[in-house]
Amino acid sequence: MRVFVTGGTGHSGSYIVPELIAAGHEVTGLARTDAAAAALSALGAKVRRGDLEDLDGLKEAAADSDGVIHVAHRQDLLFTGGIHAVAAAEVPIMLAYGEALAGTGKPLVAAGSIGSPGQGVLGRTATEEDPALPSGEEHRSTLRARNVVETTVIGLAERGVRSSIVRIANIAHSTTDRAGFLPALIGLAKEKGFVGYPGDGANLWNAVHIRDVAPLFRLALEKGPAGRYWHAVGDEGIAFRTIAEAIGSRLGLPVVSLPVDELVLPGYYGFLANIVTQTYPASNLITRQALGWEPVQPRLLADLDNGHYFGVSA
């Protein structure tokens, strides 16, 4: 299969590209810079120069492929309009793919977020059958800002595109994780001199090793039905306090409960305060049963024990 991939040099994409090539697919990656082009070539992919603002170029690349995997986003917009601006810019991209792939039955697999069903509203473990909840002004959660992207992709199934969303766990960990949630927590702990957790710390977070994410994208591309959500989740629910204690143990720092009502104010967590107080349990059962996917890499706590997040090896 000839696969067009965006974000091929990012945290997840840099594992997805070699996973596809190892399975016999021919990969062409989008590259905005010379450095990205060199990195894609080093992974064994062909290179298409361009960027996410060139919708005609994206349509052409999609039309020339047998399938598309989209894991890129407009990071440059984060500084001016936040995650909502990033999501707004992504919708036209998905619609462009839809124009190119309409009526072909070709796959489009895009990255989503486990936070999108809105567990705070569900009050239970999220499953793959839960649709993305609205993300308008009344639902301006950071993790749910991209819901409009998910619903746009899923809607393309009605236009003859074998579209699906891979919802990536809130914590995606690996030896190459440099800008994810874990590095942010560890950086905060070092800055403040202690590791904080909200209230009793019983709120649950999900996690996945990024090496397990790559085969799930491949499986969704190869055989995933249209209009489906898939959950890239290894740990379905770990208490936030347990994560904080693991970080504190490695850093040799005290672990402290922070009053939840104080977290809404600027303080320890800053802009992350409205996220860390939430609970995000999520199941992967349907994904495993439907696609035969099984996470096999180290789980979150084992990966923290490996020491690479703290500048040491196991």
N, C-alpha and C positions, 0 to 999 in steps of 0.2 A: 504494500500500500504506500502511495506517495502522500506523506503527511506534512502539512504546513504547521509550524509551531511558532507561537510568539512567546516571549519571555524565556527563551531557551537557555539564557545564561544566568537566570535568577536562581533562588534557593531551590525551588521545586523543578524548574525547567532544566537545570543542569544535570538532574538525575533522570528526568523524563526522556530527554533526547537519547542518551546512550541505551536506556531501556528499550526504546523503539527500534533503534538500530540493531541491537542484539537479537531482537525478535524478527529481523529480516525486513523491516520497513525502511523506506528511503525518506530521509528527513530533510526538509528545507526550513531553516530558521530565519526569522526576521532579525536584522541587525541594523541598529541606528548609527553605531560608531565603528571605527576600525577595530577597537579593542573587542567589541562584541563579535564582530565578524571573525576575528582570529580565534576567539574562544569557541565559537560554534564549529569552526573548521577543525579545531583540536579535538572536539567531541566526535567528529566524523560526519557532521551534517553539511549539507550544501547551504549557501548563504544567499539570502535575498536582501539587498540593501533597501531600507525604507524606515518608516516610523508609523506609530499608531494614528497620526493625524491624516495620513494619506489613505482615505477610505477607498478610493478607486484602486489603489495599489493592493490593498487588503482583499478587495473583491476579486481582483485578477489572480492573486495568489491562491485564494480559496477555490476559485473556479478551475485552476490548473492542478488542484490536488484531489486526492481520493478521500481526504478527511482533514479536519482542522482541530488542533488543540490550542486553546487560548489561555495562557496563564500570566500574561503581561497586564500592566496597568500604567496609567499616566502618573507616575510618582511625582513629576514636576508640579502637578496641581495640588499636592498635599499642602504646600506651603502657602498657597494663596486662597484656596477654597475648601481645604480639608477633604475627608474621605467622600463627602457628598458630591463634591466637584469631580472627583475621580470617577465615581459611579456614573454621574451624568455624562461624562465623556465616553464611557464604555458602551452605553446603550446604542449610539449610532454605529459603533463598530460591530456589535452583534447583529444589528439590522442589515449592515452591509454584507456580512457573512450569509445572512438569510437570503438576500437577493441572489448571491452567487450560487447557493446550494439548493434553493427552492426546487422541489419536485424531483430531486436526484436521489433522495434516501441516503445521501452521504452523511457521515457523522461529524458533528461539531461538539466537542467536549470542552467546557469552560470551567474555570475554578470558581468555587463559591466558598461560603463560610458556614461552619457548624452553628454559629450564632444566629443565622438567618431565620430559623423557625420561631425564634423569640421564646426561649425556654422560660423566661420570667412570666410570660403569659400562659404558656402551656401548663406549667406546674408539674411537669413529669419529664421522663426521659424522651428526648426527641428521636424520631425515627425517620427513615427515608421517605415515608409516606406523608410527612408533614410538609405542606407548601411553605414557601417564604412568605412571612407576614408583611403587611404594609410597612413602608419605611418613610412615610410622609412626615410632616411637621410634628404630628402627635406621636411619632415613633422614631425620634432622632437618635437612636442608639448607634454608637460607632460600628458595632459588629453587624448591625442590620442595615447599614446604609446602602450596601450593595444588593439588597433584595430586588431592586428594580432591574438589575442586570440578570439575576437568576430567573425572574419571571419572564423577561424578554427572551432568554435562551430557551426556556421550556416552551414558550408560546410558538417557537419556530417549528415545533413538531407538527403543528397543524398545517404547515406550509410544505410538508414533505421533506423536512430535514431531520435526520436521526440525532436530534440534539439532546444533551444531558448535562447535568451539573455534578461535579465532584466537590462536595463540601469538605474542605480541609479543616482538621481539628484546630481549635484555638491556639494550642501550643504545638508547633511543628518543629521538632528538634533534630539535630544532627551535628556532626563535627564541623560542618561548614555554616552553621547558623550564626550570623553576625548581627542581624537587625531584628530578630523576632522578639517574642514576649519574654522568653527566659533571659536573654542578655539585658533587657530593660529592667527586669526584676533584680538581677545580680548587680547591675550598675547602680540602681537605687540603694540597695543594701550597703554597698561600699561607700556611697556618698553620705548616707544617713548614719552609718555605724550600727545599724541593727536591721533585722528583717521583719517587716510588718505583715500582718494578715488581718482581714476584716472580721470583727466580732469574734465568734467562736471558731471561725475558719472552717466550718463544716460545709460551706458551699463548694460544689463539685466542678472541676474543670476536666476537659477532655484533652487528649494529646495523641500525637502520632509521630513516628520516625519518618523523616522525609524520604528515606529509601523505600519505605512501604507505600508511599504515595505514588511513586512512579509506575509500578505495575498496575495500580488501580486505574490510572489514566489510560494505560495501554488497553486494559481489558474493556473499559467503557468504550474506547474507540473501536475495538475489534468486534465486540458483540453486544454492547449495551443497547437495549431497546430505546426508542424515542420517548422523550418527555419524562425522563426519570432523574431522580436525585440519588446520588451515591455518597456514602459516608466514609471518608478517609479517617478512621478513628482506630487507634490501637488501645489506649486506655480510655474506657468509656466514662469514667468519673473518678477523679482523685481529689480528696479534700484539699482545699487551698492551704490549710495549715500544714498538711503533710509536705506539700511542695516547699513552703516557707522553711520548715524545719530541715529539709534536705539541703537547702541553700545555706541556711545558717550553720549547719554542721560543717559544710565544706569551707565556709569562710571564717569559721570560728567567731561568729557574731551572735548576740542574743536574738531570740525570736519573740516578738511582742504583739499582743492583741491590740488592735486599734478600734476605737468605738466607731461603729458603722455610721452613726449620725454625724460624725465629724469628717467622714471621708468625702462628703459632698462638697466640702470647702477645699480650696487649694492647700495642699499640705504634702504629706508623704508621697501619695500617688499622683498628684497633679491631675492631668487630663485623663489618666487611667482609672480614676476613682469610680466612675460610673460603670466600669467594666469589672473590676476586681470584686465588687460586692455581689455580682450576679452568680447564678448557678447554671451550669451548662452540661448536664449529663446527656449523653447521646449514644444510641445503639448503632452497631454495624451489622446486625444480623441479616437484614435483607440484602445488603451488599455482598456479604460472604456467600449467602445461599444462591443469589441470582448470578453472580459473576465468578464464583469460585475463588475470590480473593481472600488471602489470609495474611495478616501482619506477622512478620517473622523477625523483625529487627528488635533491638533492645527497647524495652518500655522506658517511660520517662525517668523513673527513679533510678533504674539501672544505668541509663545514659548519664545522669548526673553523677553517679558513682564513678563513671569512667574518667571524670576529672577534666575533660577537654574544655568545658565551659569556664573553668577556673585557671586555665593556663598550665595545667599539669596533666600527665598521662596516668592511666590506671597502673 
